[in-house]
Amino acid sequence: MTPLQTDNRIYIAGHRGMVGSAIHRALEFAGERNVLTTTSKDLDLRNAVAVDDFFAAHRPTQIYLAAAKVGGIQANNAYPAEFIHDNLSIQDNVIHAAWRHGVERLLFLGSSCIYPRDAEQPMREEALLTGPLEPTNEPYAIAKIAGIKLCESYNRQYGTDFRSVMPTNLYGPGDNLDLETSHVLPALIRKCHEAKLTGAESVPVWGSGRPMREFLHVDDMAAACVHVMNLNRATWQAHTDPRCSHLNVGTGEDLSIGDLARLVADVVGFEGRLAFAPDRPDGTPRKLLDVSRLEGLGWQASIGLREGIEQTYRWYLENRA
């Protein structure tokens, strides 16, 4: 990886989360030492005054906006108000403060759930706002769409260099394995592991198992973020549309939830039955990203799914306490 500029003051918003911590690792590996971080206890990003004061004091030159309230279908269904309110507040405060204090470049991290439920597959960036969203995560998706449009609007009006990337489903070290709030892949790892330990005959899996999903290792996501952040402005603008400026980040490959569950069970060593629950919501039928734009900018994912699950399971075994 090409060393980064040493005069940058880089702020990672959300550095303790799975994505933020991976970005932190990637920047350190690249030789970047001037990285600003702060915990939510010390800086509540939902507080506009506190965010503005932080920017005034530290004057970051680059920002990775990875802070967000995230979760799977169950969490999105249970806490829709928090998912839209907290994410809107965080994005608005950080992006506005970045403009006010002259931040040179900002990278906003969104989600593939921004696309319509029935979007043509694989989903191209231009599919944004062309149809209804998936109801189970609509509040979260609307917040992320607003983040994209905030970046585009500040760029248009003030000439800022604020960029957006939309990752597919992420997993890896630092993932959330709380069964109440986790996404499908980490939940399956924990369920299969605990079933193996207890000798359970089956593992429950939400939904029919038919929906198709794409999964990207978080270290690949971090590498993509650093790559996009360090593209020169002319290159970025040549590959994006000012009114559709976000980039998809993924592998370009997907599999069914049923096949994912079988793969996780095999990696973990659970030999029992997978008990699918068709009465539970499936969510969007398919979510596969078209990643041709990002590949055109010189980046591709490198960590295979089985390899990534094996790595994540090892991390879980080492840190589950």
C-alpha positions in Angstrom: 0.0 0.0 0.0 1.3 3.5 -0.9 2.3 5.5 2.2 -0.1 8.3 3.0 0.7 12.0 3.4 2.1 12.5 6.9 0.7 16.0 7.2 -2.9 14.8 7.3 -4.9 15.0 10.6 -7.3 12.2 10.1 -10.4 11.9 12.3 -12.2 8.5 12.4 -15.7 9.0 13.7 -16.7 5.6 15.1 -13.2 4.1 15.5 -14.4 1.5 18.1 -16.9 0.0 15.7 -16.1 -2.9 13.4 -15.6 -0.7 10.3 -13.9 2.2 12.1 -11.4 0.0 13.9 -10.6 -1.7 10.6 -10.0 1.7 9.0 -7.8 2.5 11.9 -5.8 -0.7 11.3 -5.5 0.1 7.6 -4.2 3.6 8.2 -1.6 2.4 10.7 -0.5 -0.2 8.3 -0.1 2.5 5.6 2.2 4.5 7.9 -0.3 7.1 9.0 0.3 8.2 12.6 -1.6 11.4 13.0 -5.1 9.9 13.6 -7.7 11.5 15.8 -10.1 9.3 17.8 -12.6 9.9 20.6 -15.1 7.7 22.4 -18.8 8.3 22.4 -18.5 8.9 26.2 -16.2 11.8 25.5 -17.9 13.1 22.3 -21.6 12.5 21.6 -21.8 12.9 17.8 -25.6 13.6 18.2 -24.7 16.8 20.0 -24.1 19.5 17.4 -22.4 22.0 19.8 -20.0 19.3 21.1 -19.1 18.2 17.6 -18.4 21.8 16.5 -16.2 22.4 19.5 -14.3 19.2 18.8 -13.6 20.3 15.2 -12.6 23.8 16.3 -10.1 22.4 18.8 -8.5 19.6 16.6 -8.9 20.9 13.0 -8.9 17.5 11.2 -8.0 17.6 7.5 -9.7 14.3 6.6 -12.7 12.5 8.1 -13.9 8.9 7.9 -17.5 9.0 8.9 -18.0 5.4 10.1 -20.1 6.2 13.2 -23.6 4.9 13.0 -26.4 3.0 14.8 -26.5 -0.3 13.0 -28.2 -3.7 13.4 -30.0 -6.5 11.7 -33.7 -7.0 10.8 -34.7 -7.6 14.4 -33.0 -4.4 15.7 -34.4 -2.3 12.9 -37.9 -3.6 13.6 -37.6 -2.9 17.3 -35.9 0.5 17.3 -36.9 2.4 14.1 -37.0 5.8 15.8 -33.5 5.5 17.1 -32.2 4.2 13.8 -33.4 7.2 11.9 -32.9 9.9 14.5 -29.5 8.9 15.7 -28.1 8.4 12.2 -29.5 11.6 10.9 -28.1 13.5 13.9 -24.6 12.1 13.6 -24.4 12.7 9.9 -25.8 16.2 9.9 -23.5 17.3 12.8 -20.3 15.8 11.4 -20.8 16.9 7.8 -21.9 20.4 8.7 -18.9 20.8 11.1 -16.6 19.5 8.4 -17.7 22.3 6.1 -17.6 25.0 8.8 -14.0 24.1 9.7 -12.6 23.6 6.3 -12.0 19.9 6.3 -10.3 19.0 3.0 -11.9 15.6 2.4 -14.6 13.5 4.0 -15.7 9.9 3.4 -19.3 9.0 4.4 -20.1 5.3 4.9 -23.6 4.2 4.0 -25.2 0.9 3.3 -26.5 -1.1 0.4 -30.0 -1.0 1.9 -30.4 2.5 0.3 -31.5 0.8 -2.9 -35.2 -0.1 -3.7 -36.4 -3.4 -2.5 -37.0 -4.6 -6.0 -34.1 -2.9 -7.7 -32.6 -4.6 -10.8 -29.7 -6.9 -9.9 -26.9 -6.3 -9.6 -27.7 -2.9 -8.2 -26.0 0.1 -9.9 -25.5 3.4 -8.2 -28.1 5.0 -10.5 -30.9 2.8 -8.9 -31.0 5.1 -5.9 -34.5 6.7 -5.3 -36.1 4.8 -8.2 -38.5 2.7 -6.1 -39.8 1.8 -2.6 -37.4 0.7 0.1 -37.5 -2.6 2.0 -39.9 -1.8 4.9 -37.9 -3.7 7.6 -35.0 -1.2 7.4 -36.6 1.8 5.8 -35.8 4.3 8.6 -32.1 3.4 8.5 -32.0 3.5 4.7 -33.6 6.9 4.6 -31.0 8.2 7.0 -28.2 6.9 4.8 -29.7 8.3 1.7 -29.9 11.7 3.5 -26.1 11.4 4.2 -25.4 10.9 0.6 -27.5 13.9 -0.4 -25.9 16.0 2.4 -22.4 15.3 0.9 -23.6 16.0 -2.6 -25.4 19.2 -1.6 -22.4 20.7 0.3 -20.2 19.8 -2.7 -22.6 21.5 -5.1 -23.1 24.7 -3.0 -19.7 25.1 -1.3 -17.2 23.2 -3.4 -16.3 20.7 -0.7 -14.8 17.3 -1.4 -17.2 15.0 0.5 -17.4 11.4 -0.9 -19.7 8.5 -0.1 -19.3 4.7 -0.3 -22.0 2.1 0.0 -20.8 -1.2 1.4 -22.6 -4.5 1.0 -23.2 -6.7 4.1 -20.0 -6.5 6.2 -18.5 -9.0 8.7 -15.2 -9.7 10.4 -13.2 -9.0 13.6 -15.0 -6.6 15.9 -18.4 -7.7 14.7 -21.5 -7.6 16.9 -22.6 -11.1 18.0 -25.4 -10.0 20.3 -28.3 -12.1 19.0 -30.8 -9.3 19.6 -29.0 -6.8 17.4 -26.5 -8.6 15.2 -26.6 -9.2 11.4 -27.1 -12.6 9.9 -23.5 -13.8 9.5 -22.2 -13.1 13.0 -25.5 -14.4 14.5 -25.1 -17.7 12.6 -21.5 -18.0 13.9 -22.6 -17.6 17.5 -25.7 -19.8 17.1 -23.7 -22.6 15.5 -20.9 -22.4 18.0 -23.2 -22.5 21.0 -25.2 -25.4 19.5 -22.0 -27.3 19.0 -21.0 -26.8 22.6 -24.4 -27.8 24.0 -25.0 -30.7 21.6 -28.2 -29.1 20.3 -29.9 -30.9 17.4 -30.7 -27.8 15.4 -29.9 -24.1 14.9 -32.8 -21.6 14.2 -32.3 -19.5 11.1 -34.7 -16.5 10.5 -36.7 -16.6 7.3 -36.9 -19.1 4.4 -33.2 -19.2 3.6 -33.9 -18.2 0.0 -32.9 -14.5 0.0 -29.6 -13.8 -1.7 -26.9 -11.8 0.0 -23.4 -10.5 -0.7 -20.8 -10.4 2.1 -17.6 -8.3 2.3 -14.9 -8.7 4.9 -14.4 -5.6 6.9 -10.6 -5.4 6.2 -11.5 -5.3 2.5 -14.0 -2.5 3.2 -11.3 -0.6 5.1 -8.8 -1.0 2.2 -11.5 0.3 -0.2 -12.2 3.3 2.0 -8.5 4.3 2.2 -8.2 3.8 -1.6 -11.2 6.0 -2.3 -10.1 8.7 0.2 -6.7 9.0 -1.5 -7.9 9.2 -5.1 -7.1 12.7 -6.4 -10.2 14.9 -6.9 -10.0 14.9 -10.7 -10.1 11.1 -10.8 -12.9 10.9 -8.3 -15.0 13.4 -10.3 -14.3 11.7 -13.6 -15.8 8.5 -12.3 -18.9 9.9 -10.5 -21.9 12.0 -11.2 -22.4 15.1 -9.0 -26.0 14.0 -8.4 -25.2 10.3 -8.0 -21.8 10.5 -6.5 -21.7 7.4 -4.2 -19.7 4.3 -5.0 -20.7 0.7 -4.3 -18.3 -1.5 -2.4 -18.6 -5.2 -2.5 -17.4 -8.5 -4.0 -19.8 -8.7 -6.9 -20.8 -12.2 -5.8 -23.7 -13.5 -3.6 -25.2 -16.6 -2.2 -28.5 -17.7 -0.5 -28.9 -17.3 3.3 -29.4 -21.1 3.3 -26.0 -21.7 1.6 -24.5 -19.1 4.0 -25.9 -21.0 7.0 -24.5 -24.3 5.7 -21.1 -22.7 5.1 -20.9 -21.2 8.6 -22.0 -24.5 10.2 -19.3 -26.3 8.3 -16.6 -23.8 9.4 -17.7 -23.9 13.0 -18.1 -27.7 13.0 -21.8 -27.9 13.8 -23.3 -31.1 12.3 -26.9 -30.7 13.3 -29.9 -29.4 11.5 -30.6 -25.9 10.3 -34.2 -25.0 11.2 -35.4 -22.3 8.9 -38.4 -20.1 10.1 -40.5 -19.0 7.1 -42.8 -17.1 9.4 -40.0 -14.7 10.2 -39.3 -11.8 7.7 -36.9 -12.5 4.9 -36.1 -8.9 4.1 -35.2 -7.9 0.5 -35.2 -10.9 -1.9 -31.8 -10.1 -3.3 -29.0 -7.5 -2.6 -26.1 -7.7 -5.0 -24.0 -4.7 -5.8 -22.6 -3.7 -9.2 -19.1 -2.8 -8.3 -17.8 -2.0 -11.8 -17.3 1.7 -10.9 -15.0 1.0 -8.0 -13.1 -1.7 -10.0 -12.7 1.0 -12.7 -10.9 3.0 -10.1 -8.4 0.2 -9.4 -9.8 -1.6 -6.4 -11.2 -5.2 -5.9 -12.0 -7.3 -2.9 -9.3 -9.9 -2.0 -10.6 -11.9 1.0 -12.7 -15.0 0.0 -15.9 -15.7 2.0 -14.8 -19.0 3.6 -11.4 -17.5 4.5 -13.1 -14.5 6.0 -15.6 -16.6 8.0 -12.8 -18.8 9.3 -10.9 -15.7 10.4 -14.0 -14.2 12.1 -14.7 -17.4 13.9 -11.1 -17.5 15.2 -11.5 -13.9 16.4 -14.8 -14.9 18.1 -13.2 -17.8 19.9 -10.4 -15.5 21.2 -12.7 -12.7 22.3 -16.1 -14.2 23.2 -15.6 -13.6 26.9 
